[in-house]
Amino acid sequence: MRPAQTLAVVALATAFAALPAAAACLSDAEVDALAGAIAAKTPADTPEGLSEADAACTRAALNRRLAARHGAVAGYKAGLTNAAVQKRFNYDKPVWGVLYQDMLLDTGAVVDPAFGARPLYEADMLVRVKSEAVNQARTPAEVLSAIDQVIPFIELPDLAVQAPPKLNGPGVAAINVGARLGVKGVPVAVPQDEAGRAAMLDALQGMTVRLNDGRDGKELARGKGSDILDHPLNAVAWLAEALGREGLSMKPGDLISLGSFSPLLPPQPGLSVLATYDGLPGAQPVVVNFAPARP
């Protein structure tokens, strides 16, 4: 584990321990059962009736267990950043979770379609943090100056519970926003010159993100860059404030998942999914292949 990763794990543990005891977390036994079900890829009891404080405390307890299993923190994910996805979960603001190194695969990876209890896939994007100044960023331009890469990404979340339709925003937060796996593509470097950065800002907002069947080219879903909080880098600015409220911060090298450009879709055996980012210069497609059904 690199020193920066070790510090990130320690920072998470310290912040988790410092959360208010008054928050009505799930009990240790309930969180143990949730973590065990996630590990076993079996549906867990659905957390219901949680406040935002309950959800934060439960997420912290779950992430102590996930860190023990998965090790190094890779970064964070912003969820419910798309209005259509917020509507699905009857919530009007984003939530966040933690990503771990062994969750991230490279483009072309072959993945078991039953990779979780309630497996899904979606078009997403990662950015890589360059500077701790990202934690003070409040506009897309300020975010762009504090990152050095944008990375095509197909996230493979797992809603993990027995009754996903009963999940609301705090319930999604409590299960670490369903973080399970994701497939990352070839990074696109952030331009160093002002004109280049301005062009990338416009491209990120205006791009069309498509999911296609890699076998026959059929379109599976599409979205716009602006579908994420009007500009996808607003997800990072939101995350900076949300982490700060819990004594956490993004570090150089962290990878940040921005959220859904597409609906959440169920994987099918033998399906190859291709995500493209039309209008973003230099962005190459990212591909995930779901393993065929066993005879």
C-alpha positions in Angstrom: 0.0 0.0 0.0 1.4 3.4 -1.0 1.9 6.0 1.8 -0.9 8.2 0.3 -3.3 5.2 0.3 -2.3 4.3 3.9 -3.1 7.9 4.9 -6.4 7.8 3.2 -7.4 4.6 5.0 -6.3 6.2 8.3 -8.2 9.4 7.5 -11.4 7.4 6.8 -11.1 5.4 10.0 -10.5 8.6 12.0 -13.4 10.4 10.5 -15.7 7.4 10.8 -14.8 7.1 14.5 -15.5 10.8 15.1 -19.1 10.6 13.8 -21.7 11.6 16.3 -22.8 8.7 18.6 -26.3 10.1 18.5 -26.8 9.0 14.9 -29.1 6.0 14.8 -26.8 3.7 12.9 -27.7 0.2 12.1 -26.5 -2.0 14.9 -23.1 -3.7 14.7 -24.9 -7.0 14.1 -26.9 -5.5 11.2 -23.9 -3.9 9.6 -22.0 -7.2 10.0 -24.9 -8.9 8.2 -25.0 -6.3 5.5 -21.2 -6.6 4.9 -21.5 -10.4 4.9 -24.3 -10.4 2.4 -22.3 -8.0 0.1 -19.3 -10.3 0.3 -21.5 -13.3 -0.5 -23.4 -11.6 -3.3 -26.7 -12.3 -1.6 -29.5 -9.7 -1.0 -29.3 -8.0 2.4 -32.1 -6.7 4.4 -33.2 -3.3 3.0 -32.3 -0.4 5.2 -35.5 1.7 5.6 -36.5 4.8 7.5 -32.9 6.2 7.9 -32.2 9.9 8.3 -29.2 11.4 6.6 -27.3 11.1 9.9 -28.3 7.5 10.2 -27.1 6.8 6.7 -23.7 8.5 7.3 -23.1 6.6 10.4 -24.1 3.3 8.8 -22.0 4.0 5.7 -19.0 4.7 8.1 -19.5 1.4 9.9 -19.9 -0.5 6.7 -16.8 1.1 5.2 -14.7 0.0 8.2 -15.6 -3.5 7.2 -15.1 -3.0 3.5 -11.7 -1.4 4.1 -10.7 -4.5 6.0 -11.7 -6.7 3.1 -10.7 -4.5 0.1 -7.7 -2.6 1.5 -6.6 0.6 -0.2 -9.0 3.4 -0.9 -9.0 4.4 -4.6 -11.2 7.4 -4.3 -14.9 8.3 -4.0 -18.1 8.1 -6.0 -20.9 10.6 -6.2 -24.3 9.0 -6.7 -27.7 10.3 -7.5 -26.2 13.1 -9.5 -28.7 12.6 -12.4 -32.2 14.0 -11.9 -33.7 10.8 -13.5 -31.9 8.6 -11.0 -32.9 10.9 -8.1 -36.5 10.4 -9.2 -36.1 6.6 -9.2 -35.0 6.8 -5.5 -37.3 9.6 -4.5 -34.5 11.9 -3.4 -33.5 15.4 -4.5 -29.8 15.5 -3.8 -26.6 13.5 -4.4 -25.0 10.9 -2.0 -21.5 9.5 -1.8 -19.5 6.3 -1.3 -16.0 5.0 -1.2 -14.2 3.2 -4.0 -11.4 0.7 -3.4 -8.5 -0.3 -5.6 -9.7 -3.9 -6.3 -13.1 -2.6 -7.6 -11.5 -1.0 -10.7 -10.9 -3.1 -13.8 -9.4 -2.1 -17.2 -11.4 -1.8 -20.4 -12.1 -5.1 -22.1 -12.5 -6.9 -18.8 -14.7 -10.0 -18.7 -17.1 -9.8 -15.8 -19.6 -12.4 -14.4 -23.0 -10.9 -15.0 -23.9 -12.1 -11.5 -21.2 -10.0 -10.0 -23.4 -8.9 -7.2 -26.7 -9.5 -5.5 -28.5 -6.9 -7.6 -26.0 -6.2 -10.4 -26.4 -3.2 -12.8 -24.3 -1.2 -15.2 -24.3 2.5 -16.2 -22.3 5.0 -18.2 -20.2 7.0 -15.9 -16.9 8.9 -15.9 -13.9 9.2 -13.5 -11.6 12.1 -12.9 -8.2 12.0 -11.2 -7.3 14.5 -8.6 -4.1 16.5 -9.2 -4.2 18.9 -6.3 -5.8 19.2 -2.9 -7.1 22.5 -4.1 -10.0 20.4 -5.4 -11.4 20.4 -1.9 -12.0 24.2 -2.2 -13.3 24.0 -5.8 -16.9 25.2 -6.2 -17.2 25.6 -10.0 -16.5 23.3 -12.9 -13.5 25.6 -13.9 -12.0 25.4 -10.4 -12.5 21.6 -10.4 -10.8 21.3 -13.9 -7.8 23.2 -12.6 -7.4 20.7 -9.8 -7.6 17.4 -11.8 -5.3 16.0 -14.5 -7.3 13.3 -16.2 -10.9 12.5 -17.2 -11.4 8.8 -17.7 -14.2 6.9 -19.5 -15.9 4.6 -17.1 -18.6 2.0 -17.0 -19.7 1.5 -13.4 -21.0 -1.8 -12.2 -23.0 -1.0 -9.0 -24.8 -3.6 -6.9 -27.9 -2.4 -5.1 -27.3 -5.4 -2.8 -30.6 -5.5 -1.0 -33.7 -7.6 -1.0 -36.0 -4.8 -2.1 -34.2 -2.1 -4.2 -37.5 -0.2 -4.9 -37.7 0.5 -1.2 -34.3 2.3 -1.2 -34.4 6.1 -0.8 -31.4 8.5 -0.8 -30.2 7.7 2.7 -30.7 4.0 2.1 -28.5 4.2 -1.0 -25.8 6.1 1.0 -26.0 3.5 3.8 -25.0 0.7 1.4 -22.0 2.8 0.2 -23.9 3.8 -3.0 -23.7 0.2 -4.2 -20.0 0.4 -5.0 -18.9 -3.0 -6.3 -16.9 -2.8 -9.6 -16.2 -0.6 -12.6 -14.3 -0.7 -15.9 -12.1 2.2 -16.7 -10.9 3.3 -20.1 -8.0 5.3 -21.5 -7.4 8.6 -19.6 -7.8 11.9 -21.4 -5.3 14.5 -20.2 -6.6 17.8 -19.0 -5.1 20.6 -21.2 -2.5 22.8 -19.6 -3.4 26.0 -21.5 -6.4 28.2 -20.7 -8.0 27.8 -24.2 -7.7 24.1 -24.0 -9.3 23.9 -20.6 -12.2 26.2 -21.7 -12.8 23.9 -24.7 -12.8 20.8 -22.4 -15.2 22.4 -20.0 -17.6 23.0 -22.9 -17.1 19.5 -24.3 -17.8 17.8 -21.0 -21.1 19.7 -20.6 -22.2 19.2 -24.2 -21.0 15.6 -24.9 -23.4 12.8 -25.7 -22.7 9.6 -23.8 -23.9 6.4 -25.4 -24.1 2.8 -24.4 -24.2 0.4 -27.3 -24.3 -3.4 -27.7 -20.8 -4.2 -28.8 -22.0 -7.1 -30.9 -24.6 -5.5 -33.1 -24.2 -1.8 -32.4 -27.7 -1.5 -31.0 -28.1 1.6 -28.7 -28.9 0.6 -25.2 -29.0 4.1 -23.6 -27.7 7.6 -23.9 -27.3 10.8 -21.9 -25.8 14.2 -22.0 -22.9 15.7 -20.0 -25.3 18.2 -18.6 -27.5 15.4 -17.2 -25.1 15.4 -14.2 -25.9 18.5 -12.1 -25.9 20.7 -15.3 -22.1 20.0 -15.6 -20.4 16.7 -14.7 -17.6 18.5 -12.8 -20.3 19.9 -10.4 -20.4 16.4 -9.0 -16.8 16.9 -7.7 -17.6 20.3 -6.3 -20.6 18.8 -4.5 -18.4 15.9 -3.2 -15.8 18.3 -1.8 -18.4 20.0 0.4 -20.0 16.7 1.4 -16.7 15.1 2.4 -15.6 18.2 4.2 -18.7 18.0 6.5 -17.4 14.6 7.7 -13.8 15.6 8.1 -12.6 13.9 4.9 -10.9 15.3 1.8 -9.8 14.2 -1.7 -6.1 13.6 -2.2 -3.9 13.7 -5.3 -4.3 10.5 -7.2 -7.8 9.8 -6.0 -10.2 8.7 -8.6 -13.7 10.3 -8.4 -16.8 8.7 -10.1 -19.2 11.4 -11.2 -22.4 9.4 -11.5 -24.9 8.2 -14.1 -25.2 9.5 -17.6 -27.5 6.7 -18.4 -30.3 4.6 -16.7 -29.2 1.7 -14.5 -29.4 -1.4 -16.6 -29.2 -5.1 -15.7 -26.3 -7.1 -17.3 -27.1 -10.1 -19.5 -24.8 -13.1 -20.1 -22.8 -12.7 -23.2 -23.5 -9.0 -23.6 -20.7 -6.6 -24.6 -21.3 -3.0 -23.6 -19.5 -0.1 -25.3 -19.6 3.4 -23.8 -18.7 6.3 -26.1 -18.3 10.0 -25.3 -19.3 11.9 -28.5 -18.0 15.4 -28.5 -15.2 14.9 -26.0 -12.0 15.1 -28.1 -9.5 12.2 -27.4 -12.1 10.1 -25.5 -11.8 6.4 -26.6 -14.6 3.9 -26.0 -14.6 1.8 -22.9 -15.8 -1.8 -23.0 -17.1 -4.4 -20.5 -17.8 -7.9 -21.6 -20.3 -10.0 -19.5 -19.3 -13.6 -19.5 -21.7 -16.0 -21.4 -24.0 -18.3 -19.6 -22.5 -21.6 -18.5 -23.8 -24.7 -20.4 
